[in-house]
């Protein structure tokens, strides 16, 4: 399991590092081609690196939010005796739209199961 996770993380990191390569291209005559004009290669590389790291952080945050939403929908649907796996898959695939659909339609379909209240 850890090998698969490591493979996925390294694959995503490699993909997100592509802006670094794209923005820091140097031609054979020594000029660096960037969108902002005359920028030396070191600066272009730093800018591209920052964009790559920023993109990686944003994607990681989005993935964590997506997983948290999916787990919450699964647990809530299971409490309400709804089809938890279906709602979790829909939420994972469609993100916030799947969550909104679940909140509007899925929560109404099931009623929360009674949990015993402990008295202390």
Number of C-alpha atoms within 10 A of each C-alpha: 6 7 8 9 10 11 12 12 13 12 12 14 18 12 12 18 19 14 18 19 13 13 20 22 16 15 9 7 6 9 13 19 18 17 9 7 8 11 15 14 18 11 11 21 19 14 15 21 19 15 18 20 16 13 16 18 14 11 15 15 12 13 14 12 14 18 16 13 18 25 16 14 27 21 14 19 24 17 16 19 15 19 14 20 15 13 22 25 15 19 25 21 13 14 19 16 13 20 22 13 15 19 12 11 11 19 17 12 13 16 12 14 10 8 7 6 6 5 4 3
